[in-house]
């Protein structure tokens, strides 16, 4: 304890159980007036890597159950280069998302206004589209070929195609050539960083709804 600097810490070790962590956090609320303690999770990604995204989301839900209303603010970090599924699911749980790329946010807002149907597909399926793109071994595939690279997809080839079209509009992907047949996507110029920036902007749009 360092009362002059307002610092307190407890070392739990890497293998600490989820409830043990939350119990340790709860100890810092003892005797403190409601709304005077902030809870900050530095990064959820290591937990998701170690135990899976579902386990990380269970931790998030239990954190909210125990401390929302008691804490003045609950903030959770999520590595930007980490799991797109984690980013998407956490974004849907929180009141606001910060650290969003301004250009990506502007592009997402424009798509929402100009083409709400495509925006809806992208908002729901961008993470699956990212997995399909990165799993596909073709340079210039059609949407059905990207879809075939997915394991247990939520999308259909049609809904994935609509999502990919939205990612083209948002600057994460490009099409190849002026083919007469089905659209082909140019995965040689795919931008994973832009895709994650778009995902963060979409998560922010969900939390603002």
PyMOL commands that set and color helices and strands:
alter all, ss='L'
color gray80, all
select helices_A, chain A and resi 18-27+45-51+53-67+84-91+102-114+116-135+143-148+157-169+187-189+192-208
alter helices_A, ss='H'
color red, helices_A
select strands_A, chain A and resi 38-41+73-76
alter strands_A, ss='S'
color yellow, strands_A
deselect
rebuild
show_as cartoon
